[in-house]
Amino acid sequence: MPKSIQENICEERLFSSIFNKYAKDLHNFLYYKFGEELNPKDKVQEAFVKLWENCAKVTPEKAKSFVFTTANNLMLNEAAHQKVILKYRQTKPKTHTNENPEFLMQENEYRKKLQQALANLTDAQREAFLMNRVEGKRFKEIAELLDISTKAVEKRIYGALEKLKKDIKEL
């Protein structure tokens, strides 16, 4: 049997020798390809951590290829992430609206009425109603969470809707 098949990267001696042999070259490769901004030292460490996590699966002959490919992929992922961050920073939030002041005032008044109407609901009605309408949970899910029957959930939500219609008078 060849010696390499018997050797296992999980042995500290062999892993350490692979690290010492390839770490500097891997760092230089990443540094030259991507520069210092994406932290090539961190990616070298992450690549060797992944090698250690997969040491039983990777043969000593494939170790160099594994760490170089892993580190390169980590850097590519980081570069893509940095592009997303840059794009997000360049988009400015909208500071104005096209609605007229009267509409904005009516919207604000309606929001106040809705908050007051929600406050007037019983705790059970408010809880079931908000779980259904805000969180998007189904009656069965709400029943399981509250440890009540589905009919009880239906009754609570129906009662909440009736009370909200009456309180707001605009639904």
Secondary structure, DSSP 4 states (H G I P E B T S, - for coil): --HHHH--TTSHHHHHHHHHHHHHHHHHHHHHHH-STT-HHHHHHHHHHHHHHTTTTS-GGGHHHHHHHHHHHHHHHHHHHHHHHHHHHHSPPP---SS-HHHHHHHHHHHHHHHHHHHHS-HHHHHHHHHHHTS---HHHHHHHHTS-HHHHHHHHHHHHHHHHHHHS--
